[in-house]
Amino acid sequence: MAPATRRKLKPAITLTRSDHERLWRLAESLPDSAANVAEPLLAELDRARIVADNKIAAKVVRMGSSLCFTSELGDEKHVTLVFPGEADIEAGKVSILTPIGAALIGLSAGQTIDWAARDGRVRRLTVQSVTQAGDAAKATASHALQP
């Protein structure tokens, strides 16, 4: 396979059944005028491998996950993937209905993806680490119990 072709392939992604169903309903509920938002998310949902909610690896980005990624420029970002009503870019909460949010869903730590920013430029990011909401709470509680 030629190097240019390899770059265009998207990495394998995995979604929980409940995230897949909720996100599908969300994308389908958007008005036709929001096709530019819905279509990238639907494309990701179409290509995802679906697993039971209790069978997904902790290192996979799902709704509510906090993650660290680096850009092609070497910038490091820490964000949480959320539903649109919870989005707050100042607080690092990225909506699933943004181009980067749709690109992140289902990726695992170590994976790289090319995605089209709103200005049309193709960008690249690599997921460095993923923390699930429950994992962060457990770590905080565990740390608080330490002498």
Stockholm file with secondary structure:
# STOCKHOLM 1.0

chainA/1-147         MAPATRRKLKPAITLTRSDHERLWRLAESLPDSAANVAEPLLAELDRARIVADNKIAAKVVRMGSSLCFTSELGDEKHVTLVFPGEADIEAGKVSILTPIGAALIGLSAGQTIDWAARDGRVRRLTVQSVTQAGDAAKATASHALQP
#=GR chainA/1-147 SS CCHHHHHHSCCCCEEEHHHHHHHHHHHHHSCGGGHHHHHHHHHHHHHCEEECGGGSCTTBCCTTCEEEEEETTCCEEEEEEECGGGCBGGGTEEETTSHHHHHHTTCBTTCEEEEECTTSCEEEEEEEEEECHHHHHHHHHHHHHCC
#=GC SS_cons         CCHHHHHHSCCCCEEEHHHHHHHHHHHHHSCGGGHHHHHHHHHHHHHCEEECGGGSCTTBCCTTCEEEEEETTCCEEEEEEECGGGCBGGGTEEETTSHHHHHHTTCBTTCEEEEECTTSCEEEEEEEEEECHHHHHHHHHHHHHCC
//
